[in-house]
Amino acid sequence: MLRWFGIAVLCGIAFAYIHPIRSYQDAKSKVEQRETQVAALIEKRKKLEHELELATTDMFIEREARTHGLVRQGEILFLVQGIERWKRDQQR
């Protein structure tokens, strides 16, 4: 009888540790996920800071202005159309 009581006590102790161990594993998994997210956000921040540095340069500002059709004083803007059709004709 004492042997069965000892086995029951050991089973009870083991059963009592199951929930805390599962909680620990879940928390550890969540921490690893958050660390991965933080690392990705740090990389994204570095990329955005680099883009911000580039955006303040004169070359970038001029290039962006030209994409919007702006020209410097004394320059002439030419709009070229039909380039895709011309490329297809050249390939034939």
N, C-alpha and C positions, 0 to 999 in steps of 0.2 A: 504494500500500500504506500509506503514511504517513497518507493521508487516512482510510482505513478504521480505522486504529489510533486516530486522534484521535476519530472518531465513536464507536468502542467505548468509549474512556475517558470521553467525555462521557455516554454512555448509562449506564455503570457508576456515575458520580458521581450522575446523576439518580436511578438506581435506589436508590442508597444513601441518598438524602434522603427517599424515599417513606415509609419506616417512621417515622422521627422526626417528620415532618410529620403523619402520621396520629395518632401518639401525642399530639402537641401538641393537635390538634383535638379528640380524645376527652377529654383532660384539661380543655380549655377548656369543652367542653360539660358535663362533670360539675361543674365549678366553678360554671357558670351555674345548673345545677339546684340545687346546694346553696345558692347565694345566694337563689334563689327560696324554697326551703324555710325558710331562716333568716328571711327577711322575713315569711313566713306565721306562723312560730312567734313572732316578735316581736309581731305583731298579736294573736295569740291570747293571749299573755302580758299585753299591755295590757288586753285585754278581761277576762281573769280577775282582774287586779289591781283593775279598776274594780268588778267584781262583788263582790270581797272587801271593798272599801271600803263598798259598799252593804250588805253582809251584816252589818256591824258597827253599823249605825244602828238606833235604837230602832224606827223606823217599819217597817223590814224585818222585824225580829224579831217585832213585833206582828202584822204581816200573815201571816207564816209560822205563828205560833201559832194564828191564827184559821182558817187553812186546815186545821189539825189538830183543830179543834173546841174549842179552848181559849177561855175568856172571862175577862174581868176580874171581880174580886169585885163582886157586886151586879148584874151583867148576867145576862140570861136568854138561853139558846141556843135558837133556833127552827130546826128542820129542815124545810125546805119541799121537798115532793116533787111530782112530776107537772108540773113547769114546762114541759117539752117538749110534753107533751100539751096543756097549756093554750095554749101559743103556737100550736100547729097549729089548735086550735079557734078562736082569735082571728083567724087568717088566713083562715078559711073564711067 
